[in-house]
Amino acid sequence: QVQLVESGGGLVQAGGSLRLSCAASGRTFSSYTMVGWFRQALGNQREFVAADNWSGNRADYAAFVKGRFTISRDSAKNTVYLQMNKLIPEDTAVYYCAAQKAYRSNWRVSGDYDYWGQGTQVTVSS
């Protein structure tokens, strides 16, 4: 059974940084399948944040995080990271990692992912 477990969320002041981790178990992922980060703020729909493949050569970011967030992975550990810098209050949300079972091209769409973590809360105070 595939499990994705996020960690690293918390409370941080505006301008601060956090690094989220997503540890995957139960499956070896193909190098070309995508792993993504999404977020959902209270009252809002889940939105795409960033994605990359397990080879690390297809990184893609939502416009609102480009230049502030970086996705990376440690394939040996089956772990994906989201380094978040220059956080702003609007980044407050539950952050989810997601992984594909097989490659699909609409990686900005949550429906293109097969596996989801339980989410980790990120709160940015002003």
N, C-alpha and C positions, 0 to 999 in steps of 0.2 A: 504494500500500500504506500502510495506516494504521500509524503508529508513535507510541507513547507512551513518553517517556523521562523517568524520575524522576531527581531530583538533590536534594542538600541533606541527606542523612542523615549520621550520624556519631556520635561519642561525646560525651556531655554529662553533667554532674553533675545529680543530682536537684535540682529547682527551676529548672533552666535552660530555655532555649528553642532551638528549631530551626525553620527554615522549609523545608518541602519544596516542590519545584516539579515540575510535570508538563507537559512540552512536547509538544503533539500536532501531528502533521504528516500530510499525505497525504489530508486530508479537511476540508471545512468542515462543522462540526457545527451542526445546527439549534439555535435558541435554547432550545427546550423539552426537548431530550434531556438526560439526566442524566450528570454526571461524578462519580465517587466515589473515595473513599479507603478501602482495606481494609488490614488488617494481619494478619500471621501470626507468632505467637511459636513458638519451637521446641517441637515436640510438640503444638501446638494447631491447631485448625482456623482457617481464614481467617475474620476477623470484620469486620463493617462498622464504619467509623469516622465518616465524614461524606460527604455528597453535596450537590450543588446542580445547578441547570440552568445553561446557559451565559448565561442572562439574569440570574442571580444573585438570583432571587426565590423559591427553593424550598429553602433551606438546611435540612438535617436532620443531626442529630448523634446518635451513640450516647450513652447516658446517662453512660457512664464518662468521656467527654471534654467533655461540655457545660460551657461556662464556661472551659475551658482551651484548646481548639483552635478555630480559625476557618478555614473554607474560603472562598476567594475566587478570582476569575478575572480574567484580562485577555483579553477576547475578541479584541482586535486582534492579540494575540500567540499566540492559541490555547493559552494556558497557564493551568493551575490551580495554586493554592497551598494548602498546609496549614500554617498558623502554629500551632505547638505551644508552649504556655507551661506553666509549672509542671509540668514533666515529672517523672514518678515511675518507679522501676525497672520497674514493671508495664507501662510503655509500651514496653519493649524488644521489638522485633519487626522483621520486614521489612515495609515499607510499600509498598503497590501502589496505583497509580492505575488507574482503569478508566473506559471511556466507552461509551455506548450508540450504536448505529447508528440506532435509532429509539426513541422514547419507550416505556418500559415502567414500570409503576407500582411494581413491587416493588424499588425501588432499593436496599433494604437487603440484597438477596439477590445474591450474586455471579453467579448464573446469568442475571441480567437485564442483564449487560454483555457487549459483543461484543469489546471491545479492552482489552488489558492491557499495562501496562508491565512492565519486568523486575524491578522492586522496588529499594528502597534500604534499607539497614540502619540502624536507629536503636537505639542502645544507651545506656541511662541507668544511670549508676553511683550507688550509694548513698553 
